[in-house]
Amino acid sequence: MENNKSSMGLKVALGIALVLFLGTAFYTMNLYQSSAKVQKDLTEQKQLVMNDLNAMAKQYDVAISENEVANKDLIEARARIQSLIDSLKISETNVKSLWSYKQKYISLQKEMNTLLAENDKLKVQNSYLATSLDSTRVRLEERTIFSDSLLMQNSALAEVVSNAAVLGAVNMKGFGVIERTSGKFIPTERASRTDKIRVCFTVAKNKLVKGGDQELYVQVIDPKSTTLGLNEQVKFGAKTINYSIISKFNYENTNLDICEFVASKGKSNFEKGRYIVNVYNEKDLVATSEFTLK
């Protein structure tokens, strides 16, 4: 009798254990499938953002090709889109990263609408002048209108607000300078005469960033792929960045123009060739540009 009860209890315990095991396996399988679906959706969303950026880049390519005289602001805006595309390709596929890139895309879309509207307006004005004025007056008026258009577009760019929760840099330029004993700096394209590299950019107004002390990492790479200046490293998670100088500033929720100087490595002269300038906000590449010393 007691043996029968013991056997019955063992069977019941084994049955409960089996139910628990099957339940756990079912829950684990559902959890895995859910996680895989989320990752798939994020990957698809990332590709959609990439497609939107590529489409935007093609619009800029068309606008630039239609101008007989290169529009500097369109070219710089096109370069910023390419920089974002390159950054998106190697970015992590998660909700936070994808949200950030979507907000940057929205900001670039607003900028593009402004620039292309001004570009269309300029083409119409130029067409009217070409048919109503003599050739000498046409050339003079075109230069005047083109200059006015650049000023208007630069003003529009200065008002662009990035909705991403990080500070970015726009209108970045790098070039060699000669340093006079008076403290004056004169731009130069000759490597042999260059005393320092000057990097200038604008920190754009961003409503999502609180005012206060901020810093960006400036990286200048010479034709031999050497990081100039301090050439020190900073690590953000798994990413390590070699920087030339840390640009520190007080951010007051408004557009801020910044210029930094970078010296050559040691006492050596600057190399001839192509130089690359990058600006990082922690691990994020927020601006890139290049120039050449002859």
C-alpha positions in Angstrom: 0.0 0.0 0.0 2.7 2.4 1.0 4.8 1.4 -2.0 1.8 2.3 -4.3 1.5 5.7 -2.7 5.2 6.4 -3.0 5.1 5.3 -6.7 2.1 7.6 -7.3 3.8 10.6 -5.7 6.9 10.1 -7.8 4.8 10.0 -10.9 3.0 13.2 -9.9 6.4 14.9 -9.2 7.8 13.8 -12.5 4.7 15.1 -14.3 5.0 18.5 -12.6 8.7 18.7 -13.5 7.9 17.9 -17.1 5.2 20.6 -17.3 7.6 23.1 -15.8 10.4 22.1 -18.2 8.1 22.4 -21.3 6.7 25.7 -20.0 10.3 27.1 -19.6 11.3 25.9 -23.0 8.2 27.4 -24.6 8.8 30.8 -22.8 12.5 30.8 -23.8 11.6 30.1 -27.5 9.0 32.9 -27.5 11.5 35.3 -25.9 14.2 34.4 -28.5 11.7 34.8 -31.4 10.6 38.2 -30.0 14.2 39.4 -29.6 15.0 38.3 -33.2 12.0 40.1 -34.5 12.9 43.3 -32.7 16.5 43.1 -34.1 15.1 42.5 -37.6 12.7 45.5 -37.3 15.6 47.7 -36.1 17.8 46.6 -39.0 15.0 47.3 -41.5 14.5 50.8 -39.9 18.2 51.4 -40.1 18.1 50.6 -43.9 15.1 52.9 -44.4 17.1 55.8 -42.8 20.1 54.9 -45.0 17.8 54.9 -48.1 16.4 58.4 -47.1 20.0 59.8 -46.7 21.1 58.3 -50.0 18.0 59.9 -51.7 18.8 63.2 -50.1 22.4 63.0 -51.3 21.2 62.4 -54.9 19.1 65.5 -54.7 22.1 67.5 -53.7 24.1 65.9 -56.6 21.5 67.1 -59.0 21.4 70.6 -57.6 25.2 70.9 -57.6 25.4 69.6 -61.2 22.9 72.2 -62.4 25.0 75.1 -61.2 27.7 76.4 -63.6 29.4 78.0 -60.6 29.9 75.7 -57.6 27.7 76.5 -54.7 29.9 76.1 -51.6 27.0 75.7 -49.2 25.4 72.9 -51.3 28.8 71.1 -51.5 29.3 71.4 -47.7 25.8 70.2 -47.0 26.4 67.2 -49.3 29.6 66.4 -47.5 27.7 66.4 -44.1 25.2 63.9 -45.5 28.0 61.6 -46.7 29.6 61.8 -43.3 26.3 60.8 -41.6 25.9 57.9 -44.1 29.4 56.6 -43.4 28.8 56.9 -39.7 25.4 55.1 -39.9 27.0 52.1 -41.8 29.3 51.3 -38.8 26.9 52.3 -36.0 25.3 49.9 -33.5 21.8 48.8 -34.4 19.8 49.7 -31.3 16.9 52.0 -30.4 19.0 54.8 -29.0 21.4 54.9 -32.0 18.6 54.7 -34.6 16.6 57.4 -32.9 19.6 59.7 -32.9 20.2 59.2 -36.6 16.5 59.7 -37.4 16.7 63.1 -35.6 19.8 64.0 -37.5 18.1 63.1 -40.8 15.2 65.4 -39.9 17.6 68.2 -39.2 19.4 67.7 -42.5 16.0 67.5 -44.3 15.1 71.0 -43.0 18.5 72.3 -44.0 18.1 70.9 -47.5 14.7 72.4 -48.0 16.1 75.8 -47.2 19.2 75.5 -49.3 17.4 74.0 -52.4 14.7 76.7 -52.2 17.4 79.4 -52.2 19.2 77.6 -55.0 16.0 77.5 -57.1 15.4 81.2 -56.4 18.9 82.0 -57.5 18.6 80.0 -60.8 15.4 81.9 -61.7 17.0 85.3 -60.9 20.0 84.4 -63.0 17.8 83.3 -65.9 15.9 86.6 -65.8 19.1 88.6 -65.7 20.6 86.7 -68.6 17.7 87.6 -70.9 17.1 91.2 -69.8 20.6 92.7 -69.4 23.6 93.1 -71.6 26.5 90.6 -71.1 28.7 93.0 -69.1 25.9 93.9 -66.6 24.8 90.3 -66.4 28.2 89.1 -65.2 28.3 91.9 -62.6 24.7 91.2 -61.3 25.3 87.5 -61.2 28.3 87.9 -58.9 26.3 90.3 -56.6 23.2 88.0 -56.5 25.4 84.9 -55.9 27.2 86.7 -53.0 23.8 87.7 -51.5 22.5 84.2 -51.9 25.5 82.8 -50.0 24.9 85.2 -47.2 21.3 84.2 -47.0 22.1 80.5 -47.0 24.7 80.9 -44.4 22.2 82.8 -42.2 19.7 79.9 -42.8 22.4 77.3 -41.8 23.1 79.3 -38.6 19.5 78.9 -37.6 19.3 75.1 -38.2 18.5 73.4 -35.0 19.6 69.8 -34.5 17.0 67.7 -32.7 19.6 65.0 -31.7 20.6 65.1 -28.0 24.2 65.8 -28.9 26.1 68.9 -30.0 27.3 68.9 -33.6 29.6 71.0 -35.7 28.8 72.6 -39.1 30.6 74.8 -41.6 34.0 73.2 -40.6 37.2 74.3 -42.4 40.8 73.4 -42.0 43.7 75.3 -43.5 47.4 76.2 -43.0 48.4 79.5 -41.5 51.5 81.6 -41.1 52.0 83.0 -37.6 53.4 86.6 -37.5 55.3 87.9 -34.5 52.5 90.4 -34.0 50.1 87.5 -33.3 48.4 87.8 -36.7 47.6 84.6 -38.7 47.7 84.6 -42.5 46.2 81.7 -44.5 48.5 79.7 -46.8 48.4 76.7 -49.0 52.1 76.1 -49.0 53.3 73.3 -46.6 56.8 74.9 -46.3 55.4 78.1 -45.0 52.7 76.7 -42.7 53.3 77.2 -39.0 50.1 75.8 -37.7 46.8 74.2 -38.9 43.7 76.3 -38.1 40.4 74.4 -37.7 37.2 76.5 -37.5 33.6 75.3 -37.1 30.3 76.4 -35.7 28.6 74.6 -32.8 25.0 74.6 -33.8 22.2 75.6 -31.5 20.5 72.6 -30.0 17.4 72.8 -27.8 18.0 69.3 -26.3 21.5 70.1 -24.9 21.7 72.0 -21.6 24.0 75.0 -21.4 27.3 74.8 -19.6 30.9 73.6 -20.2 31.2 71.3 -23.2 34.0 69.8 -25.2 34.6 68.3 -28.6 37.6 66.3 -29.8 39.4 67.6 -32.9 41.5 65.2 -35.0 43.9 66.4 -37.7 45.5 63.6 -39.8 48.4 64.4 -42.1 49.2 62.8 -45.5 51.2 60.0 -43.7 48.1 59.1 -41.6 49.7 60.6 -38.5 47.5 62.4 -36.0 49.0 65.8 -35.4 49.0 67.9 -32.2 48.8 66.1 -28.9 48.1 62.7 -30.5 46.6 61.4 -27.3 43.9 58.7 -26.9 40.5 58.7 -25.3 38.3 55.7 -25.0 34.5 55.6 -25.1 33.3 52.0 -24.6 34.9 49.9 -27.2 35.9 52.8 -29.4 39.3 54.6 -29.1 40.0 58.0 -30.6 43.3 59.7 -31.2 42.8 63.4 -30.9 44.9 66.4 -31.8 43.3 68.8 -29.3 40.3 69.0 -27.0 38.1 72.0 -27.9 36.6 73.2 -24.6 33.9 75.9 -24.5 30.9 77.2 -22.6 27.7 76.4 -24.5 24.8 78.9 -24.0 22.2 77.4 -26.2 23.1 79.5 -29.2 25.3 79.1 -32.3 28.9 79.4 -31.3 31.9 79.9 -33.7 35.1 78.2 -32.6 38.6 78.1 -34.0 41.5 75.9 -32.7 45.2 75.7 -33.7 47.1 72.4 -34.2 50.9 72.2 -34.5 53.0 69.7 -36.4 54.5 66.7 -34.6 57.6 67.7 -32.8 59.7 70.3 -34.7 59.2 68.8 -38.1 57.6 70.7 -41.0 54.2 70.0 -42.4 54.0 67.4 -45.2 52.7 68.2 -48.6 49.4 66.5 -49.5 45.9 65.9 -48.3 44.9 66.5 -44.7 41.7 65.2 -43.0 40.0 67.0 -40.2 37.4 65.2 -37.9 35.4 66.5 -35.0 34.0 64.0 -32.4 31.4 64.4 -29.7 32.6 61.6 -27.6 32.5 58.5 -29.9 30.2 60.2 -32.5 31.8 61.7 -35.6 29.9 64.9 -36.0 31.9 66.7 -38.7 34.6 65.9 -41.3 36.5 68.0 -43.8 39.8 68.0 -45.8 42.2 70.4 -47.4 45.6 70.2 -49.3 48.9 71.8 -48.6 51.2 72.1 -51.7 
